[in-house]
């Protein structure tokens, strides 16, 4: 199994505010869909609650929660290890948030699929964990400028653990 963490982060590693994404970048959403479709996605309950239409289609939705044991379209587990134990050894698993699930998964992750947004915000209450770049190697990146659909410069970057 390959454990991937996928997130859009600002320069100060901000990822959300009031249980909502900070940035609306259509190309980031397309990349997220392309990478995660057909795979298992693991998220916390608040992240699941923030999905506008509930469980994401064409993916195995796994939610971590200690207080809820059933959610429509999702499998619920009380902890990350138990959830990962139900995954196949040959599959890609994507950790999609939020902050506490990212923190739990960081030491287990094989790959980080980040959208690095060229913005520094003070309007965040959720942050991506600190990345020790000595442990990661940039495998691929693609830079994008501001355009009619994207208010910020951003870069897709895949890091693999050294």
BELJOVEN-V404189 format. One record per pair of residues at least 6 apart in sequence whose C-alpha atoms are under 7 Angstrom apart, sorted by the first residue. I is the first residue (numbers start at 0). GAP is how many residues later the second one is. If there is no record, write none. Layout:
BEGIN
i	gap
I	GAP
I	GAP
END
This chain:
BEGIN
i	gap
0	87
0	88
0	89
0	90
0	91
1	89
1	90
1	91
1	108
2	89
2	90
2	91
2	106
2	107
2	108
3	89
3	90
3	91
3	105
3	106
3	107
3	108
3	109
4	89
4	90
4	91
4	104
4	106
4	107
4	108
5	88
5	89
5	90
5	106
5	107
5	108
6	89
6	106
6	107
6	108
7	7
7	106
7	107
7	108
8	6
8	106
8	107
8	108
9	106
9	107
9	108
9	109
9	110
10	105
10	106
10	107
10	108
10	109
11	108
12	114
12	115
13	110
13	112
13	113
13	114
14	6
14	7
14	111
14	112
14	113
15	6
15	108
15	109
15	110
15	111
16	106
16	107
16	108
16	109
18	27
18	31
19	30
24	125
27	87
35	58
36	21
36	22
37	20
37	21
38	20
38	21
38	53
38	54
39	19
39	20
39	21
39	52
39	53
39	54
40	18
40	19
40	20
40	21
40	52
40	53
40	54
40	55
41	19
41	20
41	21
41	52
41	53
41	54
42	19
42	20
42	21
42	52
42	53
42	54
42	55
42	58
43	19
43	20
43	21
43	53
43	54
43	57
44	18
44	19
44	20
46	50
46	51
47	6
47	15
54	6
54	18
54	19
60	12
60	13
60	14
61	12
61	13
61	14
62	11
62	12
62	13
62	14
63	12
63	13
63	14
63	15
63	16
64	11
64	12
64	13
65	12
68	7
69	6
76	6
94	7
98	27
98	28
98	29
101	26
101	27
102	26
109	50
109	51
110	47
110	48
110	49
110	50
111	46
111	47
111	48
112	44
112	45
112	46
113	42
113	43
113	44
114	39
114	40
114	41
114	42
115	38
115	39
115	40
116	35
116	36
116	37
116	38
117	34
117	35
117	36
134	26
134	27
135	23
135	24
135	25
135	26
136	22
136	23
136	24
136	25
137	20
137	21
137	22
138	19
138	20
138	21
139	17
139	18
140	14
140	15
140	16
140	17
141	13
141	14
141	15
142	11
142	12
142	13
143	9
143	10
143	11
144	8
144	9
145	6
145	7
END
